[in-house]
């Protein structure tokens, strides 16, 4: 258990150090990075909308049609 804690502590220290170095090296995102991130977000939104559309359509097709009383 102590070994796991030490491993996680070392990993956290490494990630913190890496993040600090990356942050210090560059002030902001470049235009290409912003374009790629935007493209990925738009693609993810389209996929989610497709999943919602298919689920809504399937639910709508499964609504029973009431029959008129005889």
N, CA, C and O atoms as a GROMACS GRO file, in nm:
protein
  280
    1UNK      N    1   0.083  -0.119   0.000
    1UNK     CA    2   0.000   0.000   0.000
    1UNK      C    3   0.087   0.126   0.000
    1UNK      O    4   0.056   0.224  -0.068
    2UNK      N    5   0.196   0.122   0.076
    2UNK     CA    6   0.287   0.236   0.080
    2UNK      C    7   0.355   0.253  -0.056
    2UNK      O    8   0.378   0.365  -0.102
    3UNK      N    9   0.388   0.140  -0.119
    3UNK     CA   10   0.451   0.146  -0.251
    3UNK      C   11   0.358   0.213  -0.352
    3UNK      O   12   0.403   0.293  -0.434
    4UNK      N   13   0.229   0.180  -0.347
    4UNK     CA   14   0.131   0.241  -0.437
    4UNK      C   15   0.123   0.392  -0.412
    4UNK      O   16   0.118   0.471  -0.506
    5UNK      N   17   0.121   0.431  -0.285
    5UNK     CA   18   0.115   0.573  -0.251
    5UNK      C   19   0.237   0.647  -0.304
    5UNK      O   20   0.225   0.756  -0.359
    6UNK      N   21   0.355   0.587  -0.286
    6UNK     CA   22   0.478   0.651  -0.334
    6UNK      C   23   0.479   0.660  -0.487
    6UNK      O   24   0.525   0.760  -0.543
    7UNK      N   25   0.428   0.557  -0.553
    7UNK     CA   26   0.420   0.560  -0.699
    7UNK      C   27   0.326   0.670  -0.745
    7UNK      O   28   0.358   0.745  -0.838
    8UNK      N   29   0.211   0.680  -0.681
    8UNK     CA   30   0.115   0.785  -0.718
    8UNK      C   31   0.170   0.924  -0.687
    8UNK      O   32   0.146   1.018  -0.762
    9UNK      N   33   0.242   0.937  -0.577
    9UNK     CA   34   0.301   1.066  -0.542
    9UNK      C   35   0.407   1.105  -0.645
    9UNK      O   36   0.415   1.221  -0.684
   10UNK      N   37   0.488   1.008  -0.687
   10UNK     CA   38   0.590   1.037  -0.788
   10UNK      C   39   0.525   1.073  -0.921
   10UNK      O   40   0.571   1.164  -0.989
   11UNK      N   41   0.419   1.003  -0.958
   11UNK     CA   42   0.347   1.033  -1.082
   11UNK      C   43   0.286   1.173  -1.077
   11UNK      O   44   0.294   1.248  -1.174
   12UNK      N   45   0.226   1.207  -0.963
   12UNK     CA   46   0.167   1.341  -0.948
   12UNK      C   47   0.274   1.449  -0.958
   12UNK      O   48   0.252   1.552  -1.020
   13UNK      N   49   0.390   1.425  -0.897
   13UNK     CA   50   0.499   1.522  -0.904
   13UNK      C   51   0.549   1.537  -1.046
   13UNK      O   52   0.578   1.648  -1.091
   14UNK      N   53   0.561   1.426  -1.117
   14UNK     CA   54   0.606   1.430  -1.257
   14UNK      C   55   0.507   1.507  -1.345
   14UNK      O   56   0.548   1.592  -1.424
   15UNK      N   57   0.378   1.478  -1.330
   15UNK     CA   58   0.277   1.546  -1.411
   15UNK      C   59   0.272   1.695  -1.379
   15UNK      O   60   0.257   1.777  -1.469
   16UNK      N   61   0.284   1.729  -1.253
   16UNK     CA   62   0.284   1.870  -1.214
   16UNK      C   63   0.404   1.942  -1.275
   16UNK      O   64   0.390   2.054  -1.326
   17UNK      N   65   0.520   1.878  -1.268
   17UNK     CA   66   0.640   1.938  -1.326
   17UNK      C   67   0.627   1.953  -1.478
   17UNK      O   68   0.664   2.056  -1.534
   18UNK      N   69   0.573   1.850  -1.543
   18UNK     CA   70   0.555   1.856  -1.689
   18UNK      C   71   0.458   1.968  -1.727
   18UNK      O   72   0.483   2.043  -1.822
   19UNK      N   73   0.348   1.978  -1.654
   19UNK     CA   74   0.250   2.082  -1.682
   19UNK      C   75   0.311   2.220  -1.663
   19UNK      O   76   0.287   2.311  -1.743
   20UNK      N   77   0.390   2.237  -1.557
   20UNK     CA   78   0.453   2.367  -1.532
   20UNK      C   79   0.549   2.403  -1.644
   20UNK      O   80   0.552   2.518  -1.688
   21UNK      N   81   0.629   2.305  -1.691
   21UNK     CA   82   0.723   2.334  -1.800
   21UNK      C   83   0.648   2.368  -1.928
   21UNK      O   84   0.688   2.459  -2.000
   22UNK      N   85   0.540   2.295  -1.958
   22UNK     CA   86   0.463   2.325  -2.079
   22UNK      C   87   0.400   2.463  -2.072
   22UNK      O   88   0.399   2.537  -2.170
   23UNK      N   89   0.348   2.496  -1.956
   23UNK     CA   90   0.283   2.625  -1.940
   23UNK      C   91   0.384   2.739  -1.953
   23UNK      O   92   0.352   2.844  -2.009
   24UNK      N   93   0.503   2.719  -1.903
   24UNK     CA   94   0.604   2.824  -1.910
   24UNK      C   95   0.661   2.839  -2.050
   24UNK      O   96   0.704   2.948  -2.087
   25UNK      N   97   0.661   2.733  -2.129
   25UNK     CA   98   0.720   2.739  -2.262
   25UNK      C   99   0.634   2.816  -2.361
   25UNK      O  100   0.687   2.886  -2.448
   26UNK      N  101   0.504   2.805  -2.349
   26UNK     CA  102   0.416   2.866  -2.448
   26UNK      C  103   0.300   2.936  -2.378
   26UNK      O  104   0.239   2.881  -2.288
   27UNK      N  105   0.272   3.056  -2.420
   27UNK     CA  106   0.170   3.135  -2.354
   27UNK      C  107   0.028   3.092  -2.389
   27UNK      O  108  -0.060   3.095  -2.303
   28UNK      N  109   0.005   3.053  -2.512
   28UNK     CA  110  -0.131   3.018  -2.552
   28UNK      C  111  -0.131   2.918  -2.665
   28UNK      O  112  -0.027   2.871  -2.710
   29UNK      N  113  -0.250   2.886  -2.708
   29UNK     CA  114  -0.264   2.791  -2.817
   29UNK      C  115  -0.238   2.860  -2.950
   29UNK      O  116  -0.269   2.978  -2.968
   30UNK      N  117  -0.180   2.786  -3.042
   30UNK     CA  118  -0.162   2.840  -3.176
   30UNK      C  119  -0.292   2.827  -3.254
   30UNK      O  120  -0.384   2.758  -3.210
   31UNK      N  121  -0.299   2.892  -3.367
   31UNK     CA  122  -0.420   2.888  -3.449
   31UNK      C  123  -0.451   2.747  -3.494
   31UNK      O  124  -0.568   2.707  -3.498
   32UNK      N  125  -0.350   2.670  -3.530
   32UNK     CA  126  -0.371   2.533  -3.574
   32UNK      C  127  -0.429   2.448  -3.462
   32UNK      O  128  -0.520   2.369  -3.485
   33UNK      N  129  -0.378   2.464  -3.342
   33UNK     CA  130  -0.430   2.387  -3.229
   33UNK      C  131  -0.575   2.423  -3.201
   33UNK      O  132  -0.657   2.335  -3.172
   34UNK      N  133  -0.608   2.550  -3.210
   34UNK     CA  134  -0.747   2.592  -3.189
   34UNK      C  135  -0.836   2.533  -3.297
   34UNK      O  136  -0.948   2.489  -3.267
   35UNK      N  137  -0.790   2.532  -3.422
   35UNK     CA  138  -0.870   2.476  -3.531
   35UNK      C  139  -0.892   2.327  -3.511
   35UNK      O  140  -1.002   2.277  -3.534
   36UNK      N  141  -0.789   2.255  -3.468
   36UNK     CA  142  -0.803   2.110  -3.447
   36UNK      C  143  -0.899   2.082  -3.332
   36UNK      O  144  -0.984   1.994  -3.343
   37UNK      N  145  -0.885   2.155  -3.222
   37UNK     CA  146  -0.975   2.134  -3.108
   37UNK      C  147  -1.119   2.168  -3.147
   37UNK      O  148  -1.211   2.096  -3.109
   38UNK      N  149  -1.138   2.275  -3.221
   38UNK     CA  150  -1.273   2.311  -3.266
   38UNK      C  151  -1.330   2.204  -3.357
   38UNK      O  152  -1.447   2.168  -3.344
   39UNK      N  153  -1.250   2.152  -3.448
   39UNK     CA  154  -1.294   2.046  -3.538
   39UNK      C  155  -1.337   1.923  -3.458
   39UNK      O  156  -1.440   1.863  -3.488
   40UNK      N  157  -1.258   1.885  -3.359
   40UNK     CA  158  -1.292   1.768  -3.278
   40UNK      C  159  -1.420   1.790  -3.197
   40UNK      O  160  -1.502   1.699  -3.184
   41UNK      N  161  -1.438   1.910  -3.143
   41UNK     CA  162  -1.559   1.939  -3.067
   41UNK      C  163  -1.683   1.940  -3.155
   41UNK      O  164  -1.787   1.890  -3.115
   42UNK      N  165  -1.672   1.996  -3.275
   42UNK     CA  166  -1.785   1.997  -3.367
   42UNK      C  167  -1.818   1.854  -3.410
   42UNK      O  168  -1.935   1.817  -3.418
   43UNK      N  169  -1.716   1.774  -3.438
   43UNK     CA  170  -1.739   1.634  -3.474
   43UNK      C  171  -1.807   1.558  -3.362
   43UNK      O  172  -1.899   1.480  -3.388
   44UNK      N  173  -1.764   1.579  -3.238
   44UNK     CA  174  -1.827   1.512  -3.124
   44UNK      C  175  -1.972   1.557  -3.109
   44UNK      O  176  -2.058   1.476  -3.077
   45UNK      N  177  -1.999   1.685  -3.131
   45UNK     CA  178  -2.137   1.735  -3.121
   45UNK      C  179  -2.225   1.672  -3.227
   45UNK      O  180  -2.340   1.639  -3.200
   46UNK      N  181  -2.173   1.654  -3.348
   46UNK     CA  182  -2.251   1.592  -3.455
   46UNK      C  183  -2.282   1.446  -3.420
   46UNK      O  184  -2.394   1.400  -3.444
   47UNK      N  185  -2.186   1.376  -3.366
   47UNK     CA  186  -2.208   1.237  -3.327
   47UNK      C  187  -2.314   1.227  -3.218
   47UNK      O  188  -2.403   1.142  -3.224
   48UNK      N  189  -2.305   1.314  -3.117
   48UNK     CA  190  -2.403   1.313  -3.008
   48UNK      C  191  -2.542   1.346  -3.061
   48UNK      O  192  -2.639   1.283  -3.021
   49UNK      N  193  -2.552   1.445  -3.150
   49UNK     CA  194  -2.683   1.479  -3.208
   49UNK      C  195  -2.740   1.361  -3.286
   49UNK      O  196  -2.861   1.337  -3.281
   50UNK      N  197  -2.656   1.288  -3.358
   50UNK     CA  198  -2.701   1.170  -3.431
   50UNK      C  199  -2.755   1.064  -3.337
   50UNK      O  200  -2.858   1.002  -3.365
   51UNK      N  201  -2.686   1.041  -3.226
   51UNK     CA  202  -2.731   0.941  -3.129
   51UNK      C  203  -2.865   0.983  -3.068
   51UNK      O  204  -2.954   0.899  -3.053
   52UNK      N  205  -2.880   1.110  -3.035
   52UNK     CA  206  -3.006   1.160  -2.979
   52UNK      C  207  -3.118   1.146  -3.082
   52UNK      O  208  -3.229   1.107  -3.047
   53UNK      N  209  -3.090   1.179  -3.209
   53UNK     CA  210  -3.191   1.170  -3.314
   53UNK      C  211  -3.239   1.026  -3.332
   53UNK      O  212  -3.359   1.002  -3.341
   54UNK      N  213  -3.145   0.932  -3.337
   54UNK     CA  214  -3.182   0.792  -3.356
   54UNK      C  215  -3.265   0.742  -3.237
   54UNK      O  216  -3.364   0.672  -3.256
   55UNK      N  217  -3.224   0.778  -3.116
   55UNK     CA  218  -3.299   0.736  -2.997
   55UNK      C  219  -3.440   0.795  -2.997
   55UNK      O  220  -3.536   0.725  -2.965
   56UNK      N  221  -3.453   0.922  -3.032
   56UNK     CA  222  -3.585   0.986  -3.035
   56UNK      C  223  -3.673   0.924  -3.142
   56UNK      O  224  -3.792   0.902  -3.120
   57UNK      N  225  -3.615   0.896  -3.259
   57UNK     CA  226  -3.692   0.836  -3.367
   57UNK      C  227  -3.740   0.696  -3.329
   57UNK      O  228  -3.855   0.660  -3.356
   58UNK      N  229  -3.653   0.617  -3.267
   58UNK     CA  230  -3.693   0.482  -3.224
   58UNK      C  231  -3.803   0.488  -3.119
   58UNK      O  232  -3.897   0.408  -3.122
   59UNK      N  233  -3.792   0.582  -3.026
   59UNK     CA  234  -3.897   0.596  -2.924
   59UNK      C  235  -4.028   0.640  -2.988
   59UNK      O  236  -4.134   0.593  -2.948
   60UNK      N  237  -4.022   0.728  -3.086
   60UNK     CA  238  -4.144   0.776  -3.151
   60UNK      C  239  -4.212   0.664  -3.230
   60UNK      O  240  -4.335   0.657  -3.236
   61UNK      N  241  -4.133   0.577  -3.291
   61UNK     CA  242  -4.191   0.467  -3.368
   61UNK      C  243  -4.253   0.360  -3.278
   61UNK      O  244  -4.337   0.283  -3.324
   62UNK      N  245  -4.214   0.355  -3.152
   62UNK     CA  246  -4.265   0.253  -3.061
   62UNK      C  247  -4.385   0.300  -2.980
   62UNK      O  248  -4.433   0.226  -2.894
   63UNK      N  249  -4.435   0.420  -3.007
   63UNK     CA  250  -4.555   0.468  -2.937
   63UNK      C  251  -4.675   0.394  -2.994
   63UNK      O  252  -4.698   0.397  -3.115
   64UNK      N  253  -4.752   0.327  -2.909
   64UNK     CA  254  -4.869   0.254  -2.959
   64UNK      C  255  -4.978   0.350  -3.008
   64UNK      O  256  -4.999   0.457  -2.951
   65UNK      N  257  -5.044   0.309  -3.115
   65UNK     CA  258  -5.152   0.390  -3.171
   65UNK      C  259  -5.284   0.344  -3.108
   65UNK      O  260  -5.322   0.227  -3.121
   66UNK      N  261  -5.352   0.436  -3.039
   66UNK     CA  262  -5.479   0.395  -2.975
   66UNK      C  263  -5.587   0.371  -3.082
   66UNK      O  264  -5.596   0.441  -3.183
   67UNK      N  265  -5.667   0.270  -3.056
   67UNK     CA  266  -5.778   0.240  -3.150
   67UNK      C  267  -5.905   0.303  -3.097
   67UNK      O  268  -5.926   0.316  -2.977
   68UNK      N  269  -5.990   0.341  -3.192
   68UNK     CA  270  -6.118   0.401  -3.154
   68UNK      C  271  -6.207   0.294  -3.093
   68UNK      O  272  -6.206   0.179  -3.137
   69UNK      N  273  -6.284   0.333  -2.992
   69UNK     CA  274  -6.376   0.234  -2.932
   69UNK      C  275  -6.485   0.194  -3.031
   69UNK      O  276  -6.532   0.275  -3.111
   70UNK      N  277  -6.523   0.069  -3.024
   70UNK     CA  278  -6.624   0.018  -3.118
   70UNK      C  279  -6.763   0.038  -3.070
   70UNK      O  280  -6.858   0.000  -3.138
   0.00000   0.00000   0.00000
